[in-house]
Amino acid sequence: MQISDIDYGNSFDWGNTSEDYAKYRDIYPEEFYQKILSLGLCKDGQKVLDIGTGTGVLPRNMYKYGAKWIGTDISENQIEQAKRLADESGMDIDFYACPGEQVDYPDNTFDVITACQCIWYLAPKVITSKFKKMLKPKGKLLILYMGWLPYEDKIAGKSEEIILKHNPNWSSYGDTIHPVFVPEELMENFDIIQREEFPVDVTFTRDGWHGRMRACRGVGAAMNEEQIKAWNQEHWNMMLENAPDIFPVKHYMSYAELQVRK
């Protein structure tokens, strides 16, 4: 994947980090899922389409609440991991590989479309009309994000410094609490019902945070083998020097709930 305003136009491939993603990116705290449920979404027989599903983290964790999920992702490797993890847990979730802009279902198919950690990868002029068409009247588009806070958390800050040392083209550093990105093109067909940001602590082991960092776009999805090897050693040494066996990392959650305009 190559997008001009992400990582200065340099390419990245989530498929390169799918195994780490499957093992280390299932990290959303319970507050994350409870917030979605409090909005009345992704439960009780609703038909939900998860765009950019990755390894199916959102559908798999919310499966027990009774929605019927379909997950799509541009990466075949990610979808393979999503299918494996769902099958191992006996979950009936449909996963398939397809760019978000090419996903196509009949009019009025879904109650909810979710886009978690991926809205900036999609072509907004394409998805605004396509998502509206696939959603039922008053259907919802839920845009979700969770990020670490490098200026408030020492470990997160040091991790970012090491990523930038080995991959200066990575552009997703320096996050602060702010509203989730909503492309203005979506306003042609949707209204923002509500949006919110709030802090959350996420607990990690040393290995868990190290793996979560390796599974981020700036490392596993973008670095070559030699770069990853060097990053791996330096980051692990930093963890041994600064992180206890188990520790919290300061994050925040940000979401926007949009509804199809009449």
Contacts in CASP RR format, 6 or more apart in sequence:
PFRMAT RR
TARGET T0000
AUTHOR 0000-0000-0000
METHOD contacts of the structure
MODEL  1
MQISDIDYGNSFDWGNTSEDYAKYRDIYPEEFYQKILSLGLCKDGQKVLD
IGTGTGVLPRNMYKYGAKWIGTDISENQIEQAKRLADESGMDIDFYACPG
EQVDYPDNTFDVITACQCIWYLAPKVITSKFKKMLKPKGKLLILYMGWLP
YEDKIAGKSEEIILKHNPNWSSYGDTIHPVFVPEELMENFDIIQREEFPV
DVTFTRDGWHGRMRACRGVGAAMNEEQIKAWNQEHWNMMLENAPDIFPVK
HYMSYAELQVRK
1 11 0 8 1.000
1 12 0 8 1.000
1 13 0 8 1.000
1 14 0 8 1.000
1 74 0 8 1.000
1 121 0 8 1.000
2 9 0 8 1.000
2 10 0 8 1.000
2 11 0 8 1.000
2 12 0 8 1.000
3 9 0 8 1.000
3 120 0 8 1.000
3 121 0 8 1.000
6 12 0 8 1.000
6 120 0 8 1.000
6 121 0 8 1.000
6 171 0 8 1.000
6 172 0 8 1.000
7 169 0 8 1.000
7 170 0 8 1.000
7 171 0 8 1.000
7 172 0 8 1.000
7 217 0 8 1.000
7 218 0 8 1.000
7 222 0 8 1.000
8 169 0 8 1.000
8 171 0 8 1.000
9 169 0 8 1.000
10 169 0 8 1.000
10 222 0 8 1.000
11 222 0 8 1.000
12 217 0 8 1.000
12 218 0 8 1.000
12 221 0 8 1.000
12 222 0 8 1.000
13 75 0 8 1.000
13 221 0 8 1.000
13 222 0 8 1.000
14 21 0 8 1.000
14 54 0 8 1.000
14 73 0 8 1.000
14 74 0 8 1.000
14 75 0 8 1.000
14 77 0 8 1.000
14 78 0 8 1.000
14 217 0 8 1.000
14 221 0 8 1.000
15 21 0 8 1.000
15 75 0 8 1.000
15 76 0 8 1.000
15 77 0 8 1.000
15 78 0 8 1.000
15 221 0 8 1.000
16 77 0 8 1.000
16 220 0 8 1.000
16 221 0 8 1.000
17 214 0 8 1.000
17 215 0 8 1.000
17 219 0 8 1.000
17 220 0 8 1.000
17 221 0 8 1.000
18 55 0 8 1.000
18 75 0 8 1.000
18 77 0 8 1.000
18 78 0 8 1.000
18 80 0 8 1.000
18 81 0 8 1.000
19 81 0 8 1.000
20 211 0 8 1.000
20 214 0 8 1.000
20 215 0 8 1.000
20 220 0 8 1.000
21 54 0 8 1.000
21 55 0 8 1.000
21 78 0 8 1.000
21 81 0 8 1.000
21 215 0 8 1.000
22 55 0 8 1.000
22 81 0 8 1.000
22 84 0 8 1.000
22 85 0 8 1.000
23 211 0 8 1.000
23 215 0 8 1.000
24 208 0 8 1.000
24 211 0 8 1.000
24 212 0 8 1.000
24 214 0 8 1.000
24 215 0 8 1.000
25 55 0 8 1.000
25 57 0 8 1.000
25 212 0 8 1.000
25 215 0 8 1.000
26 55 0 8 1.000
26 57 0 8 1.000
26 60 0 8 1.000
26 61 0 8 1.000
27 202 0 8 1.000
27 204 0 8 1.000
27 212 0 8 1.000
28 57 0 8 1.000
28 61 0 8 1.000
28 146 0 8 1.000
28 202 0 8 1.000
29 200 0 8 1.000
29 201 0 8 1.000
29 202 0 8 1.000
31 200 0 8 1.000
31 253 0 8 1.000
32 144 0 8 1.000
32 146 0 8 1.000
32 200 0 8 1.000
32 253 0 8 1.000
33 61 0 8 1.000
33 62 0 8 1.000
35 196 0 8 1.000
35 253 0 8 1.000
35 255 0 8 1.000
36 42 0 8 1.000
36 62 0 8 1.000
36 142 0 8 1.000
36 144 0 8 1.000
36 255 0 8 1.000
37 43 0 8 1.000
37 62 0 8 1.000
37 65 0 8 1.000
39 140 0 8 1.000
39 142 0 8 1.000
39 194 0 8 1.000
39 257 0 8 1.000
41 48 0 8 1.000
41 111 0 8 1.000
41 112 0 8 1.000
41 140 0 8 1.000
41 142 0 8 1.000
41 257 0 8 1.000
42 48 0 8 1.000
42 58 0 8 1.000
42 62 0 8 1.000
42 65 0 8 1.000
42 67 0 8 1.000
42 112 0 8 1.000
42 114 0 8 1.000
42 142 0 8 1.000
43 62 0 8 1.000
43 65 0 8 1.000
43 66 0 8 1.000
43 67 0 8 1.000
44 65 0 8 1.000
44 66 0 8 1.000
44 67 0 8 1.000
45 66 0 8 1.000
45 67 0 8 1.000
45 68 0 8 1.000
46 66 0 8 1.000
46 67 0 8 1.000
46 68 0 8 1.000
46 111 0 8 1.000
46 112 0 8 1.000
47 67 0 8 1.000
47 68 0 8 1.000
47 70 0 8 1.000
47 109 0 8 1.000
47 110 0 8 1.000
47 111 0 8 1.000
47 112 0 8 1.000
48 59 0 8 1.000
48 67 0 8 1.000
48 68 0 8 1.000
48 69 0 8 1.000
48 70 0 8 1.000
48 110 0 8 1.000
48 111 0 8 1.000
48 112 0 8 1.000
48 113 0 8 1.000
48 114 0 8 1.000
49 69 0 8 1.000
49 70 0 8 1.000
49 71 0 8 1.000
49 72 0 8 1.000
49 103 0 8 1.000
49 105 0 8 1.000
49 109 0 8 1.000
49 110 0 8 1.000
49 112 0 8 1.000
49 113 0 8 1.000
49 114 0 8 1.000
49 134 0 8 1.000
50 56 0 8 1.000
50 58 0 8 1.000
50 59 0 8 1.000
50 69 0 8 1.000
50 70 0 8 1.000
50 71 0 8 1.000
50 72 0 8 1.000
50 113 0 8 1.000
50 114 0 8 1.000
50 115 0 8 1.000
50 116 0 8 1.000
51 71 0 8 1.000
51 72 0 8 1.000
51 100 0 8 1.000
51 103 0 8 1.000
51 113 0 8 1.000
51 114 0 8 1.000
51 115 0 8 1.000
51 118 0 8 1.000
51 122 0 8 1.000
51 127 0 8 1.000
52 71 0 8 1.000
52 72 0 8 1.000
52 73 0 8 1.000
52 74 0 8 1.000
52 100 0 8 1.000
52 115 0 8 1.000
52 116 0 8 1.000
52 118 0 8 1.000
52 121 0 8 1.000
53 59 0 8 1.000
53 71 0 8 1.000
53 72 0 8 1.000
53 73 0 8 1.000
53 78 0 8 1.000
53 79 0 8 1.000
53 82 0 8 1.000
53 95 0 8 1.000
53 116 0 8 1.000
54 73 0 8 1.000
54 75 0 8 1.000
54 78 0 8 1.000
54 79 0 8 1.000
54 81 0 8 1.000
54 82 0 8 1.000
55 78 0 8 1.000
55 81 0 8 1.000
55 82 0 8 1.000
55 85 0 8 1.000
56 71 0 8 1.000
56 73 0 8 1.000
56 78 0 8 1.000
56 82 0 8 1.000
56 85 0 8 1.000
56 86 0 8 1.000
56 93 0 8 1.000
56 95 0 8 1.000
57 116 0 8 1.000
58 114 0 8 1.000
58 116 0 8 1.000
58 144 0 8 1.000
59 69 0 8 1.000
59 71 0 8 1.000
59 82 0 8 1.000
59 86 0 8 1.000
59 91 0 8 1.000
59 93 0 8 1.000
60 82 0 8 1.000
60 85 0 8 1.000
60 86 0 8 1.000
60 89 0 8 1.000
60 91 0 8 1.000
60 93 0 8 1.000
62 69 0 8 1.000
63 69 0 8 1.000
63 86 0 8 1.000
63 89 0 8 1.000
63 91 0 8 1.000
63 93 0 8 1.000
67 112 0 8 1.000
69 93 0 8 1.000
69 94 0 8 1.000
70 93 0 8 1.000
70 94 0 8 1.000
70 95 0 8 1.000
71 82 0 8 1.000
71 93 0 8 1.000
71 94 0 8 1.000
71 95 0 8 1.000
71 96 0 8 1.000
72 79 0 8 1.000
72 95 0 8 1.000
72 96 0 8 1.000
72 97 0 8 1.000
72 98 0 8 1.000
72 100 0 8 1.000
72 103 0 8 1.000
73 79 0 8 1.000
73 82 0 8 1.000
73 95 0 8 1.000
73 97 0 8 1.000
73 98 0 8 1.000
74 97 0 8 1.000
74 98 0 8 1.000
74 99 0 8 1.000
74 100 0 8 1.000
75 97 0 8 1.000
76 97 0 8 1.000
78 97 0 8 1.000
79 95 0 8 1.000
79 96 0 8 1.000
79 97 0 8 1.000
82 93 0 8 1.000
82 95 0 8 1.000
83 95 0 8 1.000
86 93 0 8 1.000
86 95 0 8 1.000
100 122 0 8 1.000
100 127 0 8 1.000
101 122 0 8 1.000
101 123 0 8 1.000
101 126 0 8 1.000
101 127 0 8 1.000
101 130 0 8 1.000
103 130 0 8 1.000
103 134 0 8 1.000
104 130 0 8 1.000
104 134 0 8 1.000
105 134 0 8 1.000
106 134 0 8 1.000
107 133 0 8 1.000
107 134 0 8 1.000
108 134 0 8 1.000
108 135 0 8 1.000
108 136 0 8 1.000
108 137 0 8 1.000
109 134 0 8 1.000
109 135 0 8 1.000
109 136 0 8 1.000
110 134 0 8 1.000
110 135 0 8 1.000
110 136 0 8 1.000
110 139 0 8 1.000
111 135 0 8 1.000
111 136 0 8 1.000
111 139 0 8 1.000
111 140 0 8 1.000
112 135 0 8 1.000
112 139 0 8 1.000
112 140 0 8 1.000
112 141 0 8 1.000
112 142 0 8 1.000
113 131 0 8 1.000
113 134 0 8 1.000
113 135 0 8 1.000
113 140 0 8 1.000
113 141 0 8 1.000
113 142 0 8 1.000
114 141 0 8 1.000
114 142 0 8 1.000
114 144 0 8 1.000
115 122 0 8 1.000
115 141 0 8 1.000
115 142 0 8 1.000
115 143 0 8 1.000
115 144 0 8 1.000
116 143 0 8 1.000
116 144 0 8 1.000
116 145 0 8 1.000
117 144 0 8 1.000
117 145 0 8 1.000
117 146 0 8 1.000
119 143 0 8 1.000
119 145 0 8 1.000
119 180 0 8 1.000
119 181 0 8 1.000
119 182 0 8 1.000
119 183 0 8 1.000
120 181 0 8 1.000
122 183 0 8 1.000
124 183 0 8 1.000
124 184 0 8 1.000
124 185 0 8 1.000
124 186 0 8 1.000
125 185 0 8 1.000
127 186 0 8 1.000
128 183 0 8 1.000
128 185 0 8 1.000
128 186 0 8 1.000
128 188 0 8 1.000
128 189 0 8 1.000
128 190 0 8 1.000
129 188 0 8 1.000
129 189 0 8 1.000
131 141 0 8 1.000
131 186 0 8 1.000
131 189 0 8 1.000
131 190 0 8 1.000
132 189 0 8 1.000
132 190 0 8 1.000
132 260 0 8 1.000
132 261 0 8 1.000
135 141 0 8 1.000
135 260 0 8 1.000
136 260 0 8 1.000
137 260 0 8 1.000
137 262 0 8 1.000
138 259 0 8 1.000
138 260 0 8 1.000
138 262 0 8 1.000
139 259 0 8 1.000
139 260 0 8 1.000
140 193 0 8 1.000
140 257 0 8 1.000
140 258 0 8 1.000
140 259 0 8 1.000
140 260 0 8 1.000
141 186 0 8 1.000
141 190 0 8 1.000
141 257 0 8 1.000
141 258 0 8 1.000
141 259 0 8 1.000
141 260 0 8 1.000
142 255 0 8 1.000
142 256 0 8 1.000
142 257 0 8 1.000
142 258 0 8 1.000
143 180 0 8 1.000
143 181 0 8 1.000
143 182 0 8 1.000
143 255 0 8 1.000
143 256 0 8 1.000
143 258 0 8 1.000
144 180 0 8 1.000
144 253 0 8 1.000
144 254 0 8 1.000
144 255 0 8 1.000
145 180 0 8 1.000
145 181 0 8 1.000
145 253 0 8 1.000
145 254 0 8 1.000
145 255 0 8 1.000
146 200 0 8 1.000
146 251 0 8 1.000
146 252 0 8 1.000
146 253 0 8 1.000
146 254 0 8 1.000
147 175 0 8 1.000
147 251 0 8 1.000
147 252 0 8 1.000
147 253 0 8 1.000
148 156 0 8 1.000
148 175 0 8 1.000
148 202 0 8 1.000
148 249 0 8 1.000
148 250 0 8 1.000
148 251 0 8 1.000
149 156 0 8 1.000
149 175 0 8 1.000
149 176 0 8 1.000
149 177 0 8 1.000
149 199 0 8 1.000
149 250 0 8 1.000
149 251 0 8 1.000
149 252 0 8 1.000
150 156 0 8 1.000
150 157 0 8 1.000
150 159 0 8 1.000
150 160 0 8 1.000
150 173 0 8 1.000
150 174 0 8 1.000
150 175 0 8 1.000
151 157 0 8 1.000
151 174 0 8 1.000
151 176 0 8 1.000
152 250 0 8 1.000
153 249 0 8 1.000
153 250 0 8 1.000
154 242 0 8 1.000
155 209 0 8 1.000
155 239 0 8 1.000
155 242 0 8 1.000
155 243 0 8 1.000
155 247 0 8 1.000
155 249 0 8 1.000
156 249 0 8 1.000
156 250 0 8 1.000
158 238 0 8 1.000
158 242 0 8 1.000
159 209 0 8 1.000
159 213 0 8 1.000
159 235 0 8 1.000
159 238 0 8 1.000
160 173 0 8 1.000
160 174 0 8 1.000
162 231 0 8 1.000
162 234 0 8 1.000
162 235 0 8 1.000
162 238 0 8 1.000
163 170 0 8 1.000
163 173 0 8 1.000
163 213 0 8 1.000
163 216 0 8 1.000
163 218 0 8 1.000
163 219 0 8 1.000
163 231 0 8 1.000
164 170 0 8 1.000
164 173 0 8 1.000
165 234 0 8 1.000
166 219 0 8 1.000
166 223 0 8 1.000
166 227 0 8 1.000
166 230 0 8 1.000
166 231 0 8 1.000
166 234 0 8 1.000
167 218 0 8 1.000
167 219 0 8 1.000
167 222 0 8 1.000
167 223 0 8 1.000
167 227 0 8 1.000
167 231 0 8 1.000
169 222 0 8 1.000
170 217 0 8 1.000
170 218 0 8 1.000
170 222 0 8 1.000
172 216 0 8 1.000
172 217 0 8 1.000
172 218 0 8 1.000
177 197 0 8 1.000
177 199 0 8 1.000
177 252 0 8 1.000
177 254 0 8 1.000
178 197 0 8 1.000
178 254 0 8 1.000
179 195 0 8 1.000
179 197 0 8 1.000
179 254 0 8 1.000
179 256 0 8 1.000
180 195 0 8 1.000
180 197 0 8 1.000
180 254 0 8 1.000
180 255 0 8 1.000
180 256 0 8 1.000
182 192 0 8 1.000
182 195 0 8 1.000
182 256 0 8 1.000
182 258 0 8 1.000
186 258 0 8 1.000
189 260 0 8 1.000
189 261 0 8 1.000
190 258 0 8 1.000
190 259 0 8 1.000
190 260 0 8 1.000
190 261 0 8 1.000
191 258 0 8 1.000
191 259 0 8 1.000
191 261 0 8 1.000
192 256 0 8 1.000
192 257 0 8 1.000
192 258 0 8 1.000
193 257 0 8 1.000
193 258 0 8 1.000
193 259 0 8 1.000
194 256 0 8 1.000
194 257 0 8 1.000
195 254 0 8 1.000
195 255 0 8 1.000
195 256 0 8 1.000
195 257 0 8 1.000
196 254 0 8 1.000
196 255 0 8 1.000
197 252 0 8 1.000
197 253 0 8 1.000
197 254 0 8 1.000
198 252 0 8 1.000
198 253 0 8 1.000
199 250 0 8 1.000
199 251 0 8 1.000
199 252 0 8 1.000
200 251 0 8 1.000
200 252 0 8 1.000
200 253 0 8 1.000
201 248 0 8 1.000
201 249 0 8 1.000
201 250 0 8 1.000
201 251 0 8 1.000
202 248 0 8 1.000
202 249 0 8 1.000
202 251 0 8 1.000
203 246 0 8 1.000
203 247 0 8 1.000
203 248 0 8 1.000
203 249 0 8 1.000
204 212 0 8 1.000
204 246 0 8 1.000
204 247 0 8 1.000
204 248 0 8 1.000
204 249 0 8 1.000
205 245 0 8 1.000
205 246 0 8 1.000
206 239 0 8 1.000
206 240 0 8 1.000
206 243 0 8 1.000
206 244 0 8 1.000
206 245 0 8 1.000
209 239 0 8 1.000
209 243 0 8 1.000
209 247 0 8 1.000
209 249 0 8 1.000
210 235 0 8 1.000
210 236 0 8 1.000
210 239 0 8 1.000
213 219 0 8 1.000
213 235 0 8 1.000
214 220 0 8 1.000
214 228 0 8 1.000
214 231 0 8 1.000
214 232 0 8 1.000
214 235 0 8 1.000
219 228 0 8 1.000
219 231 0 8 1.000
220 228 0 8 1.000
223 231 0 8 1.000
END
